[in-house]
């Protein structure tokens, strides 16, 4: 069933590529079927039973490479996030007549295939293959449908991510060489390695740089604001809503359990960089005039806090990181769609040229404020529980780091509420007085996002319950296999 979930989008992409004018409809139907299949698998998932839907067979026996896939609670949540957001991303683009729509939607579905594969892989080489396959479609989407400066920006994005990918590949090959003959990329074999402190330090940095670029974490973030701003909105949604979670997931699945001594040695450095990301990106977001670029910097700040929570190695920090990945994906897709609506109506995202939209588009203003308040962690919304747990975890690690990271709550509220004030409040001008309220198709994009904002905010226990046993297992793997004591209050 999991193999079907992984490769069904690829088959759908081939069908979409040949479907001509019906491409967007077929893509949406395929994405909904994929989501339905993931929900069906979730209903049959037992959080306490460990990795499930496991399938394994030899792929390249001479090199110890398996096709090995399975889902635990952490993987399942990210697969659900992927399959939930892709239909919304496809539907959000219906109002635009993209050139070569068959290729456009086929690339989105191909990327979905690779993302589900990344979150399911139980073999290091297979993980790397899916990782690279996820990058190719988004390169093409940014390059073919991006803005005027798309060639330079996509090249920068390509160089950054290629550098990180090569480091990760080198680390995986080194680990493969350290496994007993016949060598293996199997995740459990890699978990069982007994590496020296020096080896673990080198592997830590190879993995961390690859994952930090993808998240991104300061100072490896400079590709992100331009790429997010210049990409077509569906591409930006894929990057921010799902793809950056690959980096955090890589830390949880591959970095922490394999090189715990390296984490013990260098984790504090990673924590400092993560906390710097929070304050640095929030400060830059404060002075942004372009609303889409403001959201891009806001995303860096949120992911910096997620990274800090994960590297705190506390139960609360890791739980918060997992649930916040889910919440951030929902919220940031909603915010970028709001930015797209504004650009579509007003032909500008400059905050100084907007104002008073609430007076002429009350439905738009209502959905906008709900998503915005979720992004600034208002209690009873999905953003609150994740940020609360993350700050709790960082506080257990370091009081002063928690104090600095906690600025994200204040600064986030300032720049987001200021943006809302400039966009929606006040009086209309000659631009905004003609702003048209939400269409029915736009509401169909926003309604599922708002439902999830309140579902996770009011009843987070269901989603946390799916992941909690896997998080405990992850903690036990690090602790029992390598003797490193973690905080586990």
C-alpha positions as CSV (number, residue, x, y, z in Angstrom):
1,X,0.0,0.0,0.0
2,X,2.8,2.4,0.8
3,X,4.5,1.7,-2.5
4,X,1.2,2.6,-4.2
5,X,1.1,5.8,-2.2
6,X,4.6,6.7,-3.3
7,X,4.3,6.0,-7.0
8,X,0.6,6.7,-7.8
9,X,1.4,10.5,-8.2
10,X,4.1,9.5,-10.8
11,X,1.6,7.5,-12.8
12,X,-0.8,10.4,-12.5
13,X,1.9,12.8,-13.6
14,X,2.4,10.8,-16.8
15,X,-1.4,10.9,-17.4
16,X,-1.5,14.6,-16.7
17,X,1.4,15.3,-19.1
18,X,-0.6,13.7,-22.0
19,X,-4.0,15.2,-21.1
20,X,-3.8,18.6,-22.7
21,X,-6.6,21.0,-21.6
22,X,-7.8,18.6,-18.9
23,X,-4.5,18.6,-17.0
24,X,-5.5,20.6,-14.0
25,X,-8.7,18.6,-13.4
26,X,-6.9,15.3,-13.7
27,X,-4.2,16.6,-11.4
28,X,-6.7,17.6,-8.8
29,X,-8.6,14.3,-8.9
30,X,-5.3,12.4,-8.6
31,X,-4.1,14.5,-5.7
32,X,-7.5,14.0,-3.9
33,X,-7.2,10.2,-4.4
34,X,-3.7,10.3,-3.0
35,X,-4.9,12.2,0.1
36,X,-7.8,9.7,0.5
37,X,-5.3,6.8,0.4
38,X,-3.1,8.4,3.0
39,X,-6.1,9.0,5.3
40,X,-7.1,5.3,4.8
41,X,-3.6,4.3,5.8
42,X,-3.8,6.6,8.9
43,X,-7.0,5.0,10.0
44,X,-5.2,1.6,10.0
45,X,-2.1,2.9,11.7
46,X,-1.2,1.8,15.3
47,X,1.1,4.5,16.8
48,X,2.5,2.0,19.4
49,X,3.4,-0.6,16.8
50,X,6.5,1.2,15.4
51,X,7.3,1.3,11.7
52,X,4.4,0.0,9.6
53,X,3.5,-0.6,6.0
54,X,7.0,-1.9,5.7
55,X,8.2,-3.2,2.3
56,X,11.7,-4.3,1.4
57,X,13.4,-6.0,-1.5
58,X,16.9,-5.9,-3.0
59,X,17.5,-3.1,-5.5
60,X,21.2,-3.2,-6.1
61,X,22.4,-6.3,-4.1
62,X,26.1,-5.8,-5.0
63,X,26.1,-2.5,-3.3
64,X,23.8,-3.4,-0.4
65,X,21.1,-1.0,-1.6
66,X,17.5,-2.0,-0.8
67,X,14.1,-0.6,-1.8
68,X,13.0,-0.3,1.8
69,X,10.1,1.9,2.9
70,X,7.9,2.2,6.0
71,X,6.1,4.7,8.1
72,X,6.3,5.5,11.8
73,X,4.3,8.3,13.5
74,X,6.7,11.1,12.5
75,X,6.8,10.0,8.9
76,X,3.1,9.5,8.7
77,X,2.4,13.1,9.9
78,X,4.6,14.5,7.2
79,X,3.1,12.2,4.5
80,X,-0.3,13.4,5.6
81,X,0.8,17.1,5.4
82,X,2.1,16.4,1.9
83,X,-1.0,14.7,0.6
84,X,-3.3,17.3,2.3
85,X,-1.5,20.3,0.8
86,X,-0.9,19.2,-2.8
87,X,-4.6,19.2,-3.7
88,X,-4.9,22.6,-2.2
89,X,-1.9,23.8,-4.1
90,X,-3.3,22.4,-7.3
91,X,-6.7,24.0,-6.7
92,X,-5.1,27.4,-5.8
93,X,-3.7,27.6,-9.4
94,X,-6.9,26.9,-11.2
95,X,-7.6,30.6,-11.9
96,X,-4.3,31.0,-13.8
97,X,-3.8,29.7,-17.3
98,X,-0.2,28.6,-17.0
99,X,1.7,27.9,-20.2
100,X,2.1,24.2,-20.8
101,X,-0.3,23.2,-18.0
102,X,0.3,19.5,-18.6
103,X,4.0,19.8,-17.7
104,X,3.3,22.2,-14.8
105,X,0.9,19.9,-13.0
106,X,3.0,16.8,-13.9
107,X,5.9,18.4,-12.1
108,X,3.8,19.1,-9.0
109,X,2.7,15.5,-8.9
110,X,6.2,14.2,-9.6
111,X,7.5,16.3,-6.7
112,X,4.7,14.8,-4.5
113,X,6.0,11.3,-5.3
114,X,9.5,12.2,-4.3
115,X,8.4,13.9,-1.1
116,X,6.4,10.9,0.1
117,X,9.4,8.8,-0.8
118,X,11.7,11.0,1.3
119,X,9.5,10.6,4.3
120,X,9.1,6.9,3.8
121,X,12.6,5.7,2.9
122,X,14.3,3.2,5.3
123,X,17.5,2.9,3.2
124,X,20.1,5.7,3.1
125,X,20.7,5.5,-0.7
126,X,17.0,5.4,-1.4
127,X,16.5,8.4,0.8
128,X,19.1,10.3,-1.2
129,X,17.5,9.3,-4.5
130,X,14.1,10.6,-3.4
131,X,15.8,13.7,-2.0
132,X,17.3,14.5,-5.4
133,X,14.1,13.6,-7.2
134,X,12.2,16.2,-5.1
135,X,14.6,18.9,-6.2
136,X,14.3,18.5,-9.9
137,X,10.6,19.4,-10.4
138,X,10.9,22.5,-8.2
139,X,14.0,23.7,-10.2
140,X,12.0,23.4,-13.4
141,X,8.9,25.0,-11.9
142,X,10.9,28.0,-10.7
143,X,12.9,28.2,-13.9
144,X,10.0,28.0,-16.4
145,X,7.2,29.8,-14.5
146,X,9.2,32.2,-12.2
147,X,9.6,35.9,-12.4
148,X,11.9,38.1,-14.6
149,X,15.0,37.2,-12.5
150,X,14.3,33.5,-12.4
151,X,17.5,32.3,-14.1
152,X,19.9,33.9,-11.7
153,X,17.7,33.0,-8.7
154,X,17.2,29.4,-9.7
155,X,20.9,29.0,-10.4
156,X,21.7,30.2,-6.9
157,X,19.1,27.8,-5.5
158,X,20.6,25.0,-7.5
159,X,24.2,25.6,-6.4
160,X,23.2,25.8,-2.7
161,X,21.1,22.6,-2.8
162,X,23.6,20.7,-5.0
163,X,26.4,21.5,-2.5
164,X,24.3,20.2,0.4
165,X,23.3,17.1,-1.5
166,X,26.9,16.2,-2.4
167,X,27.9,16.5,1.3
168,X,25.0,14.2,2.3
169,X,26.0,11.7,-0.4
170,X,29.6,11.7,0.8
171,X,28.5,11.1,4.4
172,X,26.2,8.3,3.4
173,X,29.0,6.6,1.4
174,X,31.3,6.9,4.3
175,X,28.8,5.4,6.6
176,X,28.2,2.6,4.1
177,X,31.9,1.8,4.1
178,X,31.8,1.5,7.9
179,X,29.0,-1.1,7.9
180,X,30.1,-4.8,8.2
181,X,30.6,-6.6,4.9
182,X,28.5,-7.0,2.8
183,X,28.0,-3.3,3.2
184,X,24.5,-1.8,3.6
185,X,22.6,1.5,3.5
186,X,19.9,0.1,5.8
187,X,18.8,2.6,8.4
188,X,19.1,0.2,11.3
189,X,22.7,-0.8,10.1
190,X,23.6,2.9,10.1
191,X,22.1,3.3,13.6
192,X,24.2,0.5,14.9
193,X,27.6,1.9,13.8
194,X,30.2,2.6,16.4
195,X,32.0,5.6,15.0
196,X,34.8,7.6,16.6
197,X,34.2,11.1,18.0
198,X,36.1,12.5,15.1
199,X,34.2,10.6,12.5
200,X,30.9,11.6,14.1
201,X,31.9,15.3,14.0
202,X,32.7,15.1,10.3
203,X,29.5,13.2,9.5
204,X,27.5,15.7,11.7
205,X,28.7,18.6,9.6
206,X,28.1,16.9,6.3
207,X,24.5,16.1,7.3
208,X,23.8,19.3,9.1
209,X,24.9,21.5,6.2
210,X,22.8,19.5,3.8
211,X,19.7,19.8,6.1
212,X,20.4,23.4,7.2
213,X,20.4,24.6,3.6
214,X,17.1,23.0,3.0
215,X,15.4,24.3,6.1
216,X,17.1,26.9,5.8
217,X,19.0,28.0,8.9
218,X,21.3,31.1,9.2
219,X,23.7,31.6,7.4
220,X,22.7,29.1,4.8
221,X,19.4,30.9,4.1
222,X,20.3,33.5,1.4
223,X,18.8,31.5,-1.5
224,X,15.4,31.4,0.2
225,X,13.9,34.9,0.2
226,X,14.6,35.4,-3.5
227,X,13.4,32.0,-4.5
228,X,10.2,32.2,-2.5
229,X,9.4,35.7,-3.9
230,X,10.3,35.0,-7.5
231,X,8.7,31.5,-7.8
232,X,5.1,31.1,-9.0
233,X,2.9,30.8,-6.0
234,X,2.3,27.0,-6.3
235,X,6.1,26.5,-6.3
236,X,6.5,28.8,-3.3
237,X,3.8,26.8,-1.5
238,X,5.6,23.5,-2.3
239,X,8.9,24.9,-1.1
240,X,7.7,26.5,2.1
241,X,4.8,24.2,3.0
242,X,6.4,20.8,2.4
243,X,9.9,20.9,1.1
244,X,11.7,22.7,3.9
245,X,10.3,19.9,6.2
246,X,12.7,17.6,4.5
247,X,15.6,19.3,6.3
248,X,14.1,19.0,9.8
249,X,13.0,15.4,9.0
250,X,16.5,14.6,7.9
251,X,17.9,15.8,11.3
252,X,15.4,13.7,13.2
253,X,15.7,10.5,11.1
254,X,19.3,10.5,10.0
255,X,21.4,13.0,12.0
256,X,20.5,12.6,15.6
257,X,20.4,8.8,15.8
258,X,23.5,8.1,13.7
259,X,26.0,10.7,15.2
260,X,24.8,11.4,18.8
261,X,28.4,12.1,19.9
262,X,28.7,14.6,17.0
263,X,25.4,16.2,18.2
264,X,26.8,16.3,21.8
265,X,29.9,18.1,20.4
266,X,28.3,20.4,17.9
267,X,24.6,20.6,18.8
268,X,25.2,23.8,20.8
269,X,26.5,25.5,17.6
270,X,23.5,24.3,15.7
271,X,21.3,25.7,18.5
272,X,23.0,29.1,18.3
273,X,22.6,29.2,14.6
274,X,18.9,28.3,14.9
275,X,18.3,31.0,17.5
276,X,20.1,33.6,15.4
277,X,17.8,32.6,12.5
278,X,14.8,33.4,14.6
279,X,15.9,36.9,15.6
280,X,17.7,37.8,12.3
281,X,14.8,36.8,10.1
282,X,12.2,38.4,12.3
283,X,14.2,41.7,12.3
284,X,14.4,41.7,8.5
285,X,10.7,40.8,8.2
286,X,9.9,44.0,10.2
287,X,11.2,46.2,7.4
288,X,9.8,44.4,4.4
289,X,7.5,46.3,2.0
290,X,6.6,43.3,-0.2
291,X,4.1,41.0,1.6
292,X,5.3,37.8,0.0
293,X,8.9,38.6,0.9
294,X,7.8,39.3,4.5
295,X,6.2,35.8,4.6
296,X,9.5,34.3,3.3
297,X,11.5,35.8,6.2
298,X,8.8,34.9,8.6
299,X,9.2,31.3,7.5
300,X,12.9,31.4,8.2
301,X,12.1,32.6,11.8
302,X,9.6,29.8,12.4
303,X,11.9,27.1,11.0
304,X,14.7,28.4,13.1
305,X,12.6,27.9,16.2
306,X,11.7,24.4,15.0
307,X,15.4,23.6,14.5
308,X,16.2,24.9,18.0
309,X,13.5,22.7,19.6
310,X,14.8,19.6,17.8
311,X,18.4,20.2,18.8
312,X,17.4,20.8,22.4
313,X,17.0,17.0,22.5
314,X,14.1,17.3,24.9
315,X,10.9,15.4,24.6
316,X,8.9,18.6,24.4
317,X,11.3,20.2,21.9
318,X,11.1,17.3,19.5
319,X,7.3,17.0,20.0
320,X,7.0,20.7,19.3
321,X,9.2,20.5,16.2
322,X,7.0,17.7,14.7
323,X,3.7,19.3,15.4
324,X,5.0,22.7,14.3
325,X,6.1,21.3,11.0
326,X,2.5,20.3,10.4
327,X,1.1,23.7,11.6
328,X,3.7,25.8,9.8
329,X,3.0,24.0,6.5
330,X,-0.7,24.7,6.8
331,X,-0.3,28.4,7.8
332,X,2.4,29.4,5.4
333,X,0.5,27.9,2.4
334,X,-2.5,30.0,3.5
335,X,-0.4,33.2,3.8
336,X,1.2,32.7,0.4
337,X,-2.3,32.2,-1.1
338,X,-3.5,35.4,0.5
339,X,-0.5,37.2,-1.0
340,X,-1.3,35.7,-4.4
341,X,-4.9,36.9,-4.2
342,X,-3.7,40.4,-3.4
343,X,-1.3,40.4,-6.3
344,X,-3.9,39.0,-8.6
345,X,-6.4,41.8,-7.7
346,X,-4.1,44.7,-7.1
347,X,-1.1,43.9,-9.3
348,X,1.1,44.8,-6.4
349,X,2.1,43.3,-3.0
350,X,3.6,46.6,-1.8
351,X,2.1,47.3,1.7
352,X,2.2,51.0,1.2
353,X,-0.1,50.8,-1.8
354,X,-2.8,48.8,0.0
355,X,-5.3,49.5,2.8
356,X,-9.0,49.3,3.7
357,X,-9.6,45.9,2.0
358,X,-11.8,44.8,5.0
359,X,-14.4,47.4,4.0
360,X,-14.9,46.0,0.5
361,X,-13.9,42.3,1.0
362,X,-15.0,41.1,4.5
363,X,-14.7,37.4,3.7
364,X,-11.2,37.9,2.5
365,X,-10.3,39.9,5.6
366,X,-11.8,37.2,7.9
367,X,-9.9,34.3,6.4
368,X,-6.8,36.4,6.3
369,X,-6.9,37.3,10.0
370,X,-7.6,33.7,11.1
371,X,-4.5,32.4,9.2
372,X,-2.4,35.3,10.3
373,X,-3.3,34.8,14.0
374,X,-2.5,31.1,13.7
375,X,0.9,32.0,12.3
376,X,1.6,34.2,15.4
377,X,0.6,31.4,17.7
378,X,-2.7,32.7,19.1
379,X,-4.0,30.2,21.7
380,X,-6.6,27.8,20.3
381,X,-5.0,27.9,16.9
382,X,-2.5,25.3,15.5
383,X,0.5,27.6,15.9
384,X,0.2,27.8,19.7
385,X,0.8,24.3,20.8
386,X,3.9,23.8,18.7
387,X,5.5,27.1,19.7
388,X,4.6,26.4,23.4
389,X,6.3,23.0,23.3
390,X,9.3,24.3,21.3
391,X,10.0,27.2,23.8
392,X,9.5,24.7,26.7
393,X,12.1,22.4,25.1
394,X,14.6,25.3,24.4
395,X,14.1,26.6,28.0
396,X,15.1,23.2,29.4
397,X,18.2,23.4,27.3
398,X,19.1,27.0,28.0
399,X,17.2,29.8,29.7
400,X,18.9,32.6,27.8
401,X,18.4,30.9,24.4
402,X,14.8,30.5,25.3
403,X,14.6,34.2,26.1
404,X,16.1,35.1,22.8
405,X,14.1,32.6,20.8
406,X,10.9,33.7,22.6
407,X,11.3,37.1,20.8
408,X,9.7,35.3,17.8
409,X,6.3,35.6,19.5
410,X,6.7,39.4,20.0
411,X,8.4,40.2,16.7
412,X,6.1,37.9,14.8
413,X,3.0,39.6,16.2
414,X,4.5,43.0,15.3
415,X,5.3,42.4,11.7
416,X,2.3,40.3,10.9
417,X,-0.3,42.5,12.6
418,X,1.3,45.6,11.1
419,X,1.0,43.9,7.7
420,X,-2.6,43.2,8.3
421,X,-3.2,46.8,9.4
422,X,-1.7,48.1,6.2
423,X,-3.5,45.7,4.0
424,X,-7.0,45.4,5.5
425,X,-7.6,48.3,7.9
426,X,-7.9,52.0,7.4
427,X,-9.6,53.5,4.4
428,X,-9.6,52.3,0.8
429,X,-7.6,54.0,-1.9
430,X,-8.1,54.2,-5.6
431,X,-6.5,50.7,-5.9
432,X,-8.2,48.9,-3.1
433,X,-11.7,50.3,-3.5
434,X,-12.2,47.9,-6.5
435,X,-10.9,44.9,-4.6
436,X,-13.2,41.9,-5.3
437,X,-14.1,39.6,-2.4
438,X,-13.3,35.9,-2.4
439,X,-14.6,33.7,-5.2
440,X,-16.1,30.2,-4.4
441,X,-13.0,28.4,-5.7
442,X,-10.7,30.6,-3.5
443,X,-12.9,29.7,-0.5
444,X,-12.5,26.1,-1.3
445,X,-8.7,26.6,-0.9
446,X,-9.0,28.5,2.4
447,X,-11.7,26.5,4.1
448,X,-9.7,23.3,4.6
449,X,-6.7,25.3,5.9
450,X,-8.9,27.1,8.5
451,X,-10.5,23.8,9.5
452,X,-7.1,22.3,10.2
453,X,-6.0,25.5,12.1
454,X,-8.8,25.0,14.6
455,X,-8.7,21.2,14.6
456,X,-5.0,21.1,15.6
457,X,-5.4,24.1,17.9
458,X,-8.4,22.7,19.8
459,X,-7.5,19.0,19.7
460,X,-3.8,18.6,19.2
461,X,-3.8,15.3,21.1
462,X,-4.7,13.2,18.1
463,X,-1.8,14.4,16.0
464,X,0.7,14.4,18.9
465,X,-0.5,10.9,19.8
466,X,0.4,9.6,16.3
467,X,4.0,10.8,16.7
468,X,4.7,10.5,20.4
469,X,5.7,6.7,20.5
470,X,8.0,7.3,17.5
471,X,9.6,10.3,19.2
472,X,10.2,8.2,22.4
473,X,11.7,5.4,20.2
474,X,14.0,7.9,18.6
475,X,15.1,9.2,21.9
476,X,15.7,5.7,23.2
477,X,17.7,4.8,20.1
478,X,20.1,7.7,20.7
479,X,20.2,7.0,24.4
480,X,20.5,3.2,24.6
481,X,22.7,2.7,21.5
482,X,25.3,5.4,22.3
483,X,25.0,6.1,26.0
484,X,24.2,9.8,25.7
485,X,21.8,11.0,28.3
486,X,19.0,13.3,27.1
487,X,16.7,15.5,28.9
488,X,13.3,13.7,29.2
489,X,11.2,15.5,31.7
